[in-house]
Amino acid sequence: MSERQHHPSDVSGRLNTGVAHNARVWNYWIGGKDNYEVDQQVGDQVATMFPVIRDVARADRQFLSRSVRFLTADCGVRQFLDIGTGLPTLDNTHEIAQRIAPESRIVYVDNDPIVLVHARSLLTGTPQGATAYIDADVHHPDGVVEGASAALDLDRPVAVMMLGILNFVLDTDEARHIVRRIMDSVPSGSYLALTHPTTDTDLGGEGNVEAMKFWNENATPPITARSRAEISSFFDGLNLVTPGLVSCSQWRAEPNSASVLPQFGAVALKP
């Protein structure tokens, strides 16, 4: 690791620091310190090939902030299932939600060993609410639901957060099944918040093609981008809230405050 970083002292045996890993590279792109030299090298190369990737990473994080505030303050949601948590940074889901409603309950889900190392920093919330971490894989949604049910009341509305996670499920049919299985486990009045990279040219996504090819040859886990139509299908049976499926940088952002980026974002209600 570089001198400006700190090294976690009790990493899991699953942690491979010889290969760039998404959670650490993403952390590097948004200015975090929980990454290694190999993550920086791959991250810099991807950014050279696809210069907007750092903007995408920041915009995805800003979408998290806006969507959690919307769900908590405007929709009255008090339970969140955040799948694909990533490494903790400023203003995590529980911090935003519990700042508005201290009684909010949040369950984080990830299977990244370095995220597990840092889980203790996620497991601090308000005394009135609850914050928990599940070591589970999105590819096995039954395990996610089972783990979530221990900390959340699945008879009450839940906001399911799936930001930048389904792009690691390479088969689109499998990705749809995962969304449906998880959304079937929560009641009417629940929400799905989702972001996903795209190759659609109207969002500038054509640059994702070569960048993702390089990523898949040099880093882990493998990733894919999808079209607007494919991403829209994840919301089948749900009601998109205004402004619908748009560049995540522009979802409920201040007018003219953000450029279009090749990462879709949307929030939808389960009727």
Residue pairs with C-beta under 8 A, 6 or more apart in sequence:
1 7
1 35
1 36
1 37
2 37
2 40
4 33
5 33
5 34
5 35
5 36
6 33
6 34
8 34
8 114
8 117
8 118
10 117
11 113
11 114
11 117
12 113
12 114
12 116
12 117
13 113
14 113
15 113
15 114
15 117
16 220
17 36
17 38
18 38
19 38
19 219
19 220
20 38
20 39
20 41
20 42
20 43
20 218
20 219
20 220
21 39
21 112
21 114
21 219
21 220
21 221
22 112
22 168
22 219
22 220
22 221
22 223
23 86
23 87
23 110
23 112
23 114
23 115
24 34
24 35
24 36
24 39
24 87
24 114
25 35
25 39
25 42
25 43
25 46
25 219
26 57
26 86
26 87
26 164
27 33
27 34
27 35
27 39
27 86
27 87
27 89
28 35
28 39
28 40
28 43
29 43
29 47
29 53
29 54
29 57
29 58
30 54
30 57
30 58
30 61
30 89
32 87
32 89
34 87
34 114
34 118
35 43
42 215
42 218
42 219
45 214
45 218
46 53
46 211
46 214
46 215
47 53
47 54
49 207
49 210
49 211
49 214
50 207
50 208
50 210
50 211
52 204
52 207
52 261
52 262
53 211
55 249
55 259
55 261
56 197
56 261
56 262
56 263
59 247
59 248
59 249
59 258
59 261
59 263
60 163
60 164
60 195
60 248
60 263
60 265
61 89
62 249
62 253
63 163
63 195
63 248
63 249
63 251
63 265
64 91
64 93
64 96
64 161
64 163
65 91
65 96
66 251
66 252
66 253
67 161
67 193
67 251
67 252
67 265
67 267
68 80
68 93
68 96
68 97
68 159
68 161
68 193
69 96
69 100
70 252
70 267
71 77
71 80
71 97
71 159
71 191
71 193
71 267
72 78
72 96
72 97
72 100
72 101
72 104
73 100
75 159
75 191
77 97
77 104
77 157
77 158
77 159
77 191
78 97
78 101
78 103
78 104
78 105
78 156
78 157
79 104
79 105
79 106
79 152
79 153
79 156
79 157
79 158
79 159
80 93
80 94
80 97
80 104
80 105
80 106
80 107
80 158
80 159
80 161
81 107
81 109
81 144
81 148
81 152
81 158
81 159
81 160
81 161
81 182
81 186
82 93
82 106
82 107
82 108
82 109
82 161
83 109
83 110
83 138
83 144
83 160
83 161
83 162
83 165
83 182
84 109
84 110
84 138
84 162
84 163
84 164
84 165
84 168
85 92
85 93
85 108
85 109
85 110
85 115
85 122
85 133
86 110
86 112
86 115
86 164
87 112
87 114
87 115
87 118
88 118
88 121
88 122
92 122
93 106
93 108
93 161
94 104
94 106
94 108
94 122
94 125
94 129
94 131
95 125
97 104
97 106
97 129
98 104
98 106
98 125
98 126
98 128
98 129
98 131
101 129
102 126
102 127
102 128
102 129
103 126
103 128
103 129
104 125
104 126
104 129
105 129
105 130
105 131
105 151
105 152
106 125
106 129
106 130
106 131
106 132
107 131
107 132
107 133
107 134
107 147
107 148
107 151
107 152
108 119
108 122
108 131
108 132
108 133
108 134
109 133
109 134
109 136
109 138
109 144
109 147
109 148
110 116
110 133
110 135
110 136
111 135
111 136
111 137
111 138
116 133
116 135
119 133
122 131
122 133
123 131
123 132
123 133
124 131
125 131
130 151
132 150
132 151
134 144
134 147
134 148
136 143
136 144
136 147
137 143
137 144
138 144
138 162
138 165
138 166
138 168
138 169
138 178
139 169
139 174
139 178
141 177
141 178
141 181
141 182
142 181
144 182
145 154
145 181
145 182
145 185
148 154
148 158
148 185
149 185
152 158
154 185
154 186
154 187
155 187
156 187
157 186
157 187
157 188
157 189
157 190
157 191
158 186
158 187
158 190
158 191
159 190
159 191
159 192
159 193
160 182
160 183
160 186
160 190
160 191
160 192
160 193
161 193
162 179
162 192
162 193
162 194
162 195
163 193
163 194
163 195
163 265
164 195
164 196
164 197
164 263
166 175
166 178
166 179
166 194
166 196
166 234
167 196
167 197
167 223
167 224
167 225
167 226
168 221
168 222
168 223
169 175
169 178
170 222
170 224
172 226
172 230
172 233
175 234
176 233
176 234
176 236
179 192
179 194
179 234
180 236
180 237
183 190
183 192
183 237
183 238
183 270
186 270
187 270
188 270
188 271
189 269
189 270
190 269
190 270
191 267
191 268
191 269
191 270
192 234
192 235
192 238
192 267
192 268
192 270
193 265
193 266
193 267
194 231
194 234
194 235
194 264
194 265
194 266
194 267
195 248
195 263
195 264
195 265
196 225
196 226
196 231
196 234
196 263
196 264
197 205
197 208
197 212
197 223
197 225
197 226
197 262
197 263
197 264
198 205
198 208
198 225
198 226
198 227
198 228
198 231
198 262
198 263
198 264
199 205
199 206
199 208
199 209
199 225
199 226
199 227
199 262
200 227
200 228
200 262
202 260
203 247
203 260
203 261
203 262
203 263
203 264
204 260
204 261
204 262
205 225
205 262
207 262
208 225
208 262
209 225
212 223
212 224
212 225
215 222
215 223
216 222
216 223
225 262
228 245
228 264
231 245
231 264
232 245
235 245
235 266
235 268
237 270
238 268
238 269
238 270
238 271
239 268
239 269
239 270
239 271
240 266
240 267
240 268
241 266
241 267
241 268
241 269
243 250
243 251
243 252
244 266
245 264
245 265
245 266
246 264
246 265
246 266
247 258
247 260
247 261
247 262
247 263
247 264
247 265
248 261
248 263
248 264
248 265
249 258
249 259
249 260
249 261
249 263
249 265
250 258
250 260
251 265
251 266
251 267
